[in-house]
Amino acid sequence: MKKFVAFAVCMVLIATLAVMPVAAHRITVTAPLGTPTINGTFEPDVYGDFYDFNHISNDDNPGVGAGGRIALAWDNDYIYAFVEVTDTTPNHDLDTN
């Protein structure tokens, strides 16, 4: 009985995922072979081109929110990501007024 329930749950999950609209779009970022120095500084000769991502916003304030860019590199041991984030709406929840 447990196997049947597990199988049924899996089938419902697969069917749900098959009919759900895809929320994210696919992006392609070039990641050249190279090992950067891990120091928080962008190295243009190591990383590939930046991929700029648009502002992530909510419905109340379209176009206002976080955005940034990402660049990637790799070597035989690791994948490296250099990310710069800009946020026009910093979190003020911890105001100490």
C-alpha positions as CSV (number, residue, x, y, z in Angstrom):
1,M,0.0,0.0,0.0
2,K,2.8,2.4,0.8
3,K,4.4,1.9,-2.6
4,F,1.1,2.7,-4.3
5,V,0.7,5.9,-2.3
6,A,4.2,6.9,-3.0
7,F,3.7,6.2,-6.7
8,A,0.4,8.1,-6.8
9,V,2.0,11.1,-5.1
10,C,4.9,11.1,-7.6
11,M,2.5,10.9,-10.5
12,V,0.5,13.9,-9.2
13,L,3.7,15.9,-8.7
14,I,4.8,15.1,-12.3
15,A,1.4,16.0,-13.7
16,T,1.4,19.3,-11.8
17,L,4.8,20.2,-12.9
18,A,4.0,19.4,-16.5
19,V,1.0,21.8,-16.7
20,M,2.5,24.7,-14.6
21,P,3.7,27.7,-16.5
22,V,7.4,28.3,-16.3
23,A,8.0,31.3,-14.1
24,A,11.7,31.8,-14.9
25,H,13.3,32.3,-18.3
26,R,16.5,30.6,-19.4
27,I,19.7,32.7,-19.5
28,T,23.1,31.9,-21.0
29,V,26.2,33.2,-19.4
30,T,29.7,32.6,-21.0
31,A,32.1,31.1,-18.4
32,P,35.7,31.0,-19.7
33,L,38.3,28.7,-18.2
34,G,40.3,30.6,-15.6
35,T,41.0,30.8,-11.8
36,P,40.4,34.3,-10.3
37,T,41.9,35.6,-7.1
38,I,39.2,35.5,-4.4
39,N,39.4,39.1,-3.1
40,G,36.1,40.7,-4.2
41,T,37.6,42.5,-7.2
42,F,36.4,41.9,-10.7
43,E,39.1,40.5,-13.0
44,P,38.1,41.2,-16.6
45,D,40.8,38.9,-18.0
46,V,39.5,35.9,-16.1
47,Y,35.7,36.2,-16.0
48,G,33.5,36.2,-19.0
49,D,31.1,39.0,-20.0
50,F,28.6,40.2,-17.4
51,Y,25.0,39.2,-17.7
52,D,22.8,42.1,-16.5
53,F,19.6,41.1,-14.9
54,N,16.7,43.6,-14.7
55,H,15.2,44.9,-11.5
56,I,13.3,42.4,-9.5
57,S,10.3,44.3,-8.2
58,N,6.8,43.7,-6.8
59,D,3.5,44.7,-8.4
60,D,3.1,47.7,-6.1
61,N,6.3,49.4,-7.4
62,P,7.2,48.1,-10.8
63,G,10.7,48.9,-11.9
64,V,11.9,49.6,-8.4
65,G,13.8,47.0,-6.6
66,A,17.0,44.9,-6.8
67,G,19.1,44.3,-10.0
68,G,22.6,43.6,-10.8
69,R,25.0,41.6,-13.0
70,I,26.8,38.3,-12.8
71,A,30.0,37.0,-14.5
72,L,31.3,33.4,-14.3
73,A,34.6,31.5,-14.7
74,W,35.7,27.9,-14.0
75,D,38.7,25.7,-13.6
76,N,39.1,21.9,-13.0
77,D,37.9,22.2,-9.4
78,Y,35.4,25.0,-9.0
79,I,32.9,27.3,-10.7
80,Y,33.4,31.0,-9.8
81,A,30.6,33.6,-9.8
82,F,31.2,37.4,-9.5
83,V,27.9,39.1,-8.6
84,E,27.2,42.8,-8.2
85,V,23.8,43.7,-6.8
86,T,22.1,47.1,-6.7
87,D,19.1,47.6,-4.5
88,T,17.0,50.8,-4.7
89,T,14.9,49.8,-1.8
90,P,17.1,48.8,1.1
91,N,15.5,47.0,4.1
92,H,14.5,49.5,6.8
93,D,12.8,46.9,9.1
94,L,15.5,47.3,11.8
95,D,14.9,51.0,12.3
96,T,15.8,51.9,15.9
97,N,13.7,55.1,16.2
